């Protein structure tokens, strides 16, 4: 379910992808957990994602 907050979420890419770097997960705001207490599916509970930088 995409909501207004999801529009700016960077697309996660595989670690080690050239032109990418670590970023805070916007789905859970870096907490690793959702409002219901479950692990965030976007970052697998880490609070961080590997995102493209500058169009990688």
C-alpha positions as CSV (number, residue, x, y, z in Angstrom):
1,X,0.0,0.0,0.0
2,X,1.7,3.2,-1.1
3,X,0.8,6.3,0.8
4,X,2.0,9.9,0.5
5,X,5.2,9.1,2.6
6,X,6.2,6.3,0.1
7,X,6.5,8.7,-2.9
8,X,10.0,9.8,-1.9
9,X,11.3,6.4,-0.7
10,X,14.5,5.5,-2.6
11,X,14.5,2.2,-4.3
12,X,16.7,-0.3,-2.5
13,X,19.6,-1.8,-4.5
14,X,21.9,-4.7,-3.8
15,X,24.8,-4.0,-1.5
16,X,28.0,-3.2,-3.5
17,X,26.1,-1.7,-6.4
18,X,28.4,1.0,-7.9
19,X,26.9,4.4,-7.2
20,X,25.0,3.3,-4.1
21,X,25.2,3.9,-0.4
22,X,23.5,3.3,2.9
23,X,20.4,5.3,3.7
24,X,17.8,5.5,6.4
25,X,14.8,3.4,5.6
26,X,11.9,5.8,5.1
27,X,9.2,3.1,5.5
28,X,10.1,2.7,9.2
29,X,12.0,6.0,9.6
30,X,15.2,4.1,10.6
31,X,13.5,2.3,13.5
32,X,13.5,-1.2,11.9
33,X,9.9,-1.7,13.2
34,X,6.5,-0.8,11.9
35,X,3.8,0.9,14.0
36,X,2.3,-2.6,14.8
37,X,5.7,-3.7,16.2
38,X,6.5,-6.1,13.3
39,X,9.9,-5.9,11.5
40,X,9.9,-3.5,8.6
41,X,9.8,-5.5,5.3
42,X,11.7,-2.9,3.4
43,X,14.9,-3.0,5.5
44,X,14.3,-6.4,7.2
45,X,14.4,-4.7,10.6
46,X,17.8,-3.0,10.2
47,X,16.5,0.5,9.8
48,X,18.8,1.0,6.8
49,X,18.7,0.3,3.1
50,X,21.2,0.5,0.3
51,X,20.0,3.1,-2.1
52,X,21.1,4.5,-5.5
53,X,23.0,7.8,-5.4
54,X,22.7,10.1,-8.4
55,X,20.8,7.8,-10.6
56,X,22.8,4.6,-10.0
